[in-house]
Amino acid sequence: MRNILITLLIPSALLAQRTVAPTTEDVGNPRGQNTPGYNITNSVELGYRWRAVDGNYGAYRSDINFGNGIRVLGSQLRVQSKEGHGWLFDELTLNTQGLGNDPYQSAMLRLEKNGIYRYDLSWRLNEYFNPGLTIANGLHRMDTRRRFQDHDFILFPQSKFRLFAGYSRNSQDGPALITVQQFDSRGDEFPLFMDVKRQRNEYRLGGEAEISGFKLNILHGWDNFKDDTPIRLNGQNPGANPTDTVTLSALQRGEPYHGNSPYWRAVIFRNLKRFGFNARYSNVSGRRDFRFDELALGTGRFSAETNRQIAIFGSGRRPVTNASLNLNMLPSNKLTVTSHTSFNNTRMDGNGTYVETLNSNKNDSILNFQSLGIKSAQTLTDVSYAAAKPVVLYGGYHYSWREISSIDGSVFGGQLDAIRYTQQNQLHSALAGLRLRPLPGLSVQLDAEIGRADRPIYPISDRNYHALNGRVQYKRKSLTLTALTRTFYNTNSVSLTSHSSRSRQYSYDASWSPQSWLSFDAGYSKLHLDTLSGIAYFAGGLVNGTSSYVSNLHSGNLGVRAHFLKRADLFAGYSIIRDTGDGLPSYFGIVTFTTNIGGVLSTTRQAVSSAQVFPLSYQSPQARLSLKLTSRLRWNAGYQFYAYHEEFFIPAYQNYRAHTGYTSLLWSF
Amino acid sequence: MRLYLLVVLAVAGKLHGQAPAKPALPKPIAEAVSAAKPGGFVGSSVCRTCHPDVVQGFFKNPHYKSLASGKEPAGKTGCEGCHGPGKSHIEALGGKTTIPVAYSLLTPRKVLDSCLACHGKDYARADIRHSAHSQGDVACNSCHSVHKSQSPKFLLAKQRQPDLCYGCHANVRTQFSMPFKHRVNEGFMNCTDCHNPHGTPAASWRMGLRPRMVGHSLGNEEACLKCHSDKRGPFAFEHAAVRVDGCETCHNPHGSTNAKLLRRTSVFTTCLECHNGAPPFGRTGEGVVLQTGTHDMRNPRYQNCTTCHVRIHGSNADRRFLR
């Protein structure tokens, strides 16, 4: 029995992304070593990872980023008390991934003493590399490390009165490039060096109590953020546009930005056999203060020596208040009614006093300020009725109201200049669906939703939309077949502009295990999106046109897992994503961006056309082998190939091919 | 094993057209049955006789806490805490239909009712009744496997959380397989970093009806801001699109074929589709601000808006996000 279970579980472990994981822990089948009072299972996988990249190394690092070297590819330690009465703890679980040198490293720890405490730690590190690629002419680059950690401690986790405390930390540091435009609105752009130093610390304290069936949950937190990233340029820089006469010889900028956001959340809820409710209130009050000091030296647009200092100081505030009420009514075993009502109030306001000294002439200060208020209320009512044993009908009506108020202004020379505006928007949506279980193992779900908004804030927001969803699943012991379709159409048109967005998704998946030692997985998805939007831009004069974007993503994945001779486990897989765009062989002649300047096809049109479809392929075959050497030792090896290829985006400098692999030894008991 | 033999003999007898002789229970079990507590609770140790594979490793199961405490009443501990009193099941010599609470035979709503009897006390599941999963008949045992879990911490039915979610959300697997994506398949993130599969309150962004099942940061803000805290603000000058309609206005959060998870291949088309000046859109109802006449789109330098508008998520220095 145990061997059969292990045989079944090891191939599933091979599904893991990179590492051939150790034998997965089976709750019903203990293994490991027994010490007085505890059962211990442990595994460590130590290996060497390698890569060989041909093509755009930056794009590879952005997408995949595995490097060479020795790592602890993964480890799992579990210490479990056998009677549930351990001295200091009853459970200790520590899982790690990629420690040593991988771009995605993590460690998860759980320590628990039944009835007394529970402590969870999550630590993650991400080597975040961004080469800019098609964004900002490739001038915005980032090679940073992001670290995240979350600590959560609960006292008396199984009692009716619980206390919890938590701490989270999120930091980012490393070199980056950013740009600045100098010395006026027509000036050139210059890349600047940025030493990213950002840090967020969050502290949480709360409690949960159960009194007479009512559960009360209160949480208070403090979120502190600081950004002390210095920016500078040393030495003459001609700028991003060589024909531009503006140059920058030195720039130094300091912009410390600190603030905190204390928050409260209070919830009271109760579940009865036929009725339940959940009332919640939360408030986040945020304030951040800043100073901005920039000194730039260079030559201006008319080749004159120029120096400019900008000093700004001010603050931003954003309190967000939310209250919601859930009502769950279960009048019979067949009928379920849920109602969710929510109110939100967000008030943002900020100001900055701007002082500019240009060529040693100090200008009057300007006080700029902005306020943005968002109030909204939603109510969502859903009903589900089990009409007959295999048939469930469900439906819902959802309503949302929003008010946006805005003040945008400045004070200059004692004169106030402000624009105030308020607008409201309502959205009604209705949903109807059907769930069927016509045969054992077969389930069918179909639903449709329609929505109407009277005044969305943006041309691409949801206005008149409908969605159709369907899912069919057939599930038996060794076979699972799933088909899924989702469509979402939205049109948002007014007299001067129109926007339509049509999204269709189809997915088919199959999983089959004909033998205990053999299983197959296969899937195909198609994600289609086409949008048509009215746009306006300047190209010699104001041009009104349309912008269309077409994406036809086909994706397939195939995997085979096999277990041979009680010793060898093999996984072979292949995945591919291919965007075929609009199916045309090149971007020339594609009518994706039309202007109406006397019917003349301008160069602008072609340049834009090339960007409106983005055919590419991204494929990755892989194979992994795990051999059992002894009862406690396995040897693993894996290989994965990545090929990224842009079909006709010019220049196609982002293409790459990468061979990656690893070999490792896994020791476990 | 002995019990199985007895069952086989009884079934064989029935096939021969004879009235099945009721086999005698093994003595220890018979004693346990006769000593059953009111309501028919016999205790988990009796279950071990026929289900040793389940009971043997049960000390590793989080549900073992109820046994370990020794304080819980019979109906809230061990096997019978979930499956109900075992007396009738034993007297019938086993069989799934004789288990008072056999989860594979329950309707999804009954499964939910049963699990929430204990797990409903946690705030994280306070919204489960109106979650899309509950409304879609996805009950607890669709994702959790109490006895055959491959993930001890949350008793998930699959070892990796994303594989579990992909079982139904195959289209999302595609999105996370794109060149630009959040690192879910790489094991760096999990679906629950952003989503609460047990339901969430309505979103405080967009119109509140979508997206569903997305968790909140700091109580009521968009989940993205938990990690992307540098985009959170508050800024002196907010990009209203970020606050009003959320990050999804410009980004595909799961994955994209476009850099920075953008919805469009180029930055300028992303921007121009809103910044077309057409009323009644925008904060002032006069259209979202049209670019100025100095931006001649025939010049490539103007086709990368964020080269100059570098603080596009919000700025403290410039209302046009130039610094």
Interface residues (C-beta under 8 A of the other chain):
Chain A: M1 L9 S12 A13 L15 A16 Q17 R18 A21 T24 E25 D26 V27 G28 N29 P30 N39 A59 S62 D63 R78 Q80 S81 K82 E83 G84 H85 D90 T93 Q97 G98 Y104 S106 R110 N114 G115 R124 N126 N130 L133 T134 I135 A136 N137 L139 H140 R146 F148 Q158 N170 Q172 I178 T179 V180 Q181 S185 R186 E189 R198 R200 E202 E208 E210 K215 N217 L219 G221 D223 F225 D227 A240 N241 E255 Y257 G259 S261 Y263 W264 R265 V267 F269 N271 K273 G276 N278 R280 S282 N283 V284 G286 R287 R288 F290 F292 E294 I310 I312 G314 S315 G316 R317 R318 V320 T321 N322 S324 N326 N328 L330 N333 T336 T338 S339 H340 S342 N344 T346 M348 G350 N351 G352 Y354 N368 F369 Q370 L372 I374 S376 A377 Q378 L380 D382 S384 A386 V392 Y394 H398 S400 R402 I404 S406 D408 I419 Y421 Q423 N425 L427 S429 R435 S443 Q445 G451 A453 R455 P456 I457 Y458 P459 I460 S461 D462 R471 Q473 T480 T482 L484 R486 V494 L496 T497 H499 Q505 S507 Y508 D509 G523 S525 L527 T531 S533 G534 I535 A536 Y537 F538 A539 G540 L542 V543 S547 Y549 S551 L553 S555 N557 S575 I577 D579 S602 T603 T604 A607 V608 A611 Q612 V613 F614 L616 Y618 Y644 F649
Chain B: D53 V54 Q56 G57 F58 F59 K60 N61 Y64 K65 L67 A68 S69 T107 R109 D113 L116 G120 K121 D122 Y123 A126 D127 R129 H130 Q135 G136 D137 V146 H147 K148 S149 Q150 S151 P152 K153 L155 K158 Q159 R160 D163 G167 C168 A170 N171 R173 T174 Q175 S177 M178 P179 F180 R183 N185 E186 G187 F188 P201 A202 S204 R206 M207 G208 L209 R210 L218 G219 N220 E221 K226 C227 S229 D230 R232 G233 P234 F235 A236 F237 E238 A240 A241 R243 V244 D245 T249 T257 N258 A259 K260 L262 R264 T265 S266 V267 T269 L272 E273 C274 N276 G277 A278 P279 P280 F281 G282 R283 T284 G285 V288 L290 Q291 T292 G293 T294 H295 D296 M297 R298 P300 R301 Q303 N304 T306 T307 C308 V310 G314 N316 A317 R319 L322 R323
